[in-house]
Amino acid sequence: MTVGCQKEAHDTVFDNAKRGLPNSECSEQTGCESVECLLQNKRDSEDTKINMISYHYSQAILSLIEDAEVLDLILSEMDKDIVGHGVSISDLSSKYPAIKDELNMELRRSIIFNGDFLKEMDKNLSSLAKNADWDADKYLKLIMHYQGVDYHPVVYFVEKPENLDLSTPVKVLVGQAVNDCGQALGWTKDKVDYYNLEEITNSNAVSLVIGPGLPKLYDPKKG
């Protein structure tokens, strides 16, 4: 599941710059007025759905890790993911009630403000997202399927750093929406940009990648 590039690159740089969106010489998305547009795969609406679900989780995780204790907890659970399948965010939510409430609040917030694609799929989603008791995590996990396979929303490293460097802002990336130049959209607390996955692989800076996964060999409930 990737987002292609190379088409109309110069127009993209001009249009996106006007809107304060990140630019890439590889992006085929022109005239975008939102990050949601940048994550669209015009050839595969099911892939776009996966990208958007991953986006909503990325925004929730970005907010959650502003709390250093939550970041440490997530990194600790990721350290146990020896096989590299990714740690299920939904399972983390089930294991840690404090995360569950905050996660659902941030997922609902992201859907309310940037959920047009998913709202087109489900006309009831706008009203659901406004309900403080609605389990957004459960809902998004249930629709996170692609080509007949049911996935978990997971957090993982492109490649686990030998030594985690927390002196620089933590990045949160949407891992499946990778263009032909090996770049993925990512966020820090202050900005959104394209990040080269090869550079991330060779860095000790913490970059959390969000995407679909099958974490069958790791059960965070068992620790």
Helices and strands as residue ranges (DSSP letters): H 9-18, H 35-38, H 45-64, H 68-79, E 87-88, H 89-95, H 97-114, H 116-121, H 125-129, H 136-142, E 145-146, E 149-150, E 152-156, E 171-178, E 183-187, E 192-196, H 197-201, E 207-213
